[in-house]
Amino acid sequence: MDIDIRSKFFGTQQVLGKISLSAAIGEVIAVTGPSGIGKSTFV
């Protein structure tokens, strides 16, 4: 699986910048961080 996010905005507020991620079959990936950092938006 490959994910390539250029950016994500809510109105004029940028909540995600450039993100690239690759995962192989069977690989487990965790998204961690403090509250309000954009984990749910990313997922």
Buried (B, 14 or more C-beta within 10 A) or exposed (E): EEEEEEEBEEEEEEBBEEEEEEEEEEEEEEEEEEEEEBEEEBE
